[in-house]
Amino acid sequence: MSIDIVFPGGRTKALTLSYDDGRDFDRRLVRIFNDHGLKGTFHLNAGLLNDSPVKIDLEEIAEVYAGHEISCHAFTHPFLERLPRTEVMREVWKDRETLEAYAHYPVTGMSYPYGSSDDTVVEILRACGIEYCRTTQSTRKFGIPNEFLLWHPTCHHREMLELAPNFLNYHYAPAVFYVWGHSYEFGNNGNWDDMEKFADMVAGRNDVWYVTNIDLARYIKASRALVTATDGRSAFNPSGVTVWARGANGPVPVLPGATAAL
Ligand SMILES: [Zn+2]
């Protein structure tokens, strides 16, 4: 008997939304997410927030992004691969350190400024305790990444309405729809309706898990770490996250540190 990984409650799909730069338009975006039960991740440059009247202040981030994820985007938004490596480390570490002082939890997610990186940057992120980092290379697919420090999204939000029906009709589990963008694009282009329309289409479905980037990354890593028996009838979960596995009897939660019959 084989064992599949599914999401909490036996759901087969996950939707995660990822927004960069901490602009004031994030407030409106968070309201739309909250109204529809969607979860967002917000990638912030801690060194730029309080200098700008059009960005969320550091003192506000815990409140504005409550229920969503605060994540790194480097301290001052540089092209990381063009910096001396010690400066890459400072950019990532200072961003983490400053955001954590206001978020009050480990801030270990990230997206690349300008979407750009190289092998050295990836290794420095790993050394700084970053758990995932998103690129800007759209796959237009619903797969899960091999390397979470090079997490390629499904699409920018300009393509989300086009791809949403494919996602909702998609039959291979587990499927991840990862949308990224900037909230100011909705403000500048006057197309907030697109996000409202998308949220109406995808919200409230019992086969979709609405989840932040970090919770999804941790869940998938924990799923991959599941220890399964040769006959597929049981599994041990060595991680700290409850993982759902689907064996002969359907989806079953495997609790942290426990063995479950499947
Ligand atoms: Zn950015």
Boltz pocket constraint, residues with backbone or C-beta under 6 A from the ligand:
constraints:
  - pocket:
      binder: B
      contacts: [[A, 20], [A, 21], [A, 73], [A, 77], [A, 112], [A, 113], [A, 114]]
      max_distance: 6.0
